[in-house]
Amino acid sequence: QRPPPPSMLASHMASANGAAGALSDPCFARFRLEEDTVVFDVRAGDATGSVNLSLHERSRYPRSGALAFADGSDALLRAVESVSERISSGASLPAVLEQLGSALGSEAVLAQLPSYSQIGSADGGASSSAGAGGSGDPPEGGGDASSD
């Protein structure tokens, strides 16, 4: 009765699990889908526990936002809280891991981020070509910023 996970979400989760499996002591691991919530474990210094991304609209992933919350140490709770506003407007797994990794700031996480940045590269470039048109967005205020 439950619809199958959208292919891009399934692909991103499989890639994340593959990246974690290739690392001897991954900071992010065990990516799984529970209903409309992506769950993964975090072990990065003082930040330990699990992160839950409750997708606003699973069918729109990766353009959907999510409610992000954590269950674990105070360090993990603080890190998730610091990026939760950005995640609420865009919950693409590669972006979430990059934001969370930067918020955690530990050397181990920062060293592992390049492994996770490959998530989605097996989509045949679909995610990068979809975002290519938005890379040159004008700053807020339109053309006013460039006319002094």
C-alpha positions in Angstrom: 0.0 0.0 0.0 2.9 2.4 0.7 4.3 3.9 -2.5 7.9 2.9 -3.3 10.6 5.5 -2.5 11.2 7.9 -5.3 14.2 6.8 -7.3 16.4 9.8 -6.6 15.8 9.5 -2.8 16.6 5.7 -3.0 19.7 6.5 -5.1 20.9 9.1 -2.7 20.4 6.9 0.4 22.1 4.0 -1.4 25.1 6.2 -2.3 25.3 7.5 1.3 25.3 4.0 2.6 28.0 3.1 0.1 30.1 6.1 1.1 29.7 5.1 4.8 30.7 1.5 4.0 33.9 2.6 2.3 35.0 4.5 5.4 36.7 2.7 8.4 34.8 4.9 11.0 32.1 6.8 9.2 30.6 9.9 10.9 27.3 9.4 9.1 25.9 5.9 8.7 22.9 3.6 8.4 20.7 5.8 6.1 17.2 4.4 6.1 13.7 5.5 5.3 11.0 5.2 7.9 7.7 6.2 6.3 8.4 9.8 5.0 11.4 10.3 7.3 15.0 9.8 6.3 17.0 8.6 9.4 20.7 8.3 9.8 23.2 7.8 12.6 25.9 10.3 13.6 29.1 9.5 15.4 31.4 12.6 15.3 33.3 13.3 18.4 30.9 14.6 21.1 28.0 14.5 18.5 26.4 11.1 18.7 22.9 9.9 18.0 20.5 9.9 15.1 19.2 12.6 12.8 15.6 12.5 11.4 14.6 14.4 8.3 10.8 14.4 8.1 10.2 15.3 4.4 7.5 17.9 3.7 6.7 16.3 0.4 8.5 13.1 -0.4 7.4 13.1 -4.0 9.2 16.4 -4.6 12.6 15.2 -3.3 15.3 16.6 -3.6 13.4 19.9 -4.0 11.3 19.3 -0.9 12.3 20.6 2.5 12.2 18.7 5.8 11.7 19.1 9.5 15.1 18.2 11.0 15.4 16.9 14.5 17.9 14.8 16.4 17.9 12.3 19.1 21.2 12.1 20.9 23.9 14.2 22.5 23.7 18.0 23.2 26.4 18.6 20.6 24.3 16.8 17.9 21.1 18.7 19.0 22.9 22.0 18.7 24.3 21.2 15.2 21.0 20.1 13.8 19.2 23.1 15.3 21.8 25.4 13.7 21.0 24.0 10.2 17.3 23.2 10.6 16.1 26.4 8.9 18.1 25.7 5.7 16.9 22.1 5.7 13.3 23.2 6.0 13.6 24.8 2.6 15.8 22.1 0.9 16.5 18.6 2.2 18.7 17.1 -0.6 20.8 14.5 1.3 24.1 15.7 -0.1 23.3 19.3 0.9 22.1 18.2 4.4 25.3 16.2 5.0 27.5 19.1 3.9 25.6 21.6 6.1 25.5 19.3 9.1 29.1 18.4 8.6 30.1 22.0 8.6 28.0 22.7 11.7 29.7 19.8 13.5 33.1 21.1 12.5 35.1 18.2 13.8 38.2 17.3 11.7 36.9 13.8 11.2 33.6 15.0 9.7 35.3 17.6 7.5 37.8 15.0 6.3 34.9 12.6 5.3 32.7 15.2 3.6 34.3 14.6 0.1 33.3 11.0 0.3 29.6 12.0 0.9 29.8 14.7 -1.8 29.7 12.0 -4.4 26.1 11.2 -3.5 24.0 11.7 -6.5 26.8 11.5 -9.0 25.3 8.2 -10.2 22.1 10.0 -11.2 23.6 10.5 -14.6 24.1 14.2 -13.8 20.4 14.8 -13.4 20.8 16.6 -10.1 23.6 18.8 -11.4 21.9 19.7 -14.6 18.7 20.5 -12.9 20.5 23.0 -10.7 22.6 24.5 -13.5 20.0 27.1 -14.4 19.8 28.3 -10.8 23.5 28.8 -10.4 23.5 32.3 -11.8 20.5 33.6 -9.8 20.7 37.4 -9.3 21.1 38.6 -5.7 18.0 39.7 -3.9 16.7 43.0 -5.3 17.2 41.9 -8.9 19.4 44.2 -11.0 19.5 47.0 -8.4 22.6 45.4 -6.8 24.7 45.9 -10.0 23.6 49.4 -10.9 25.5 51.8 -8.6 
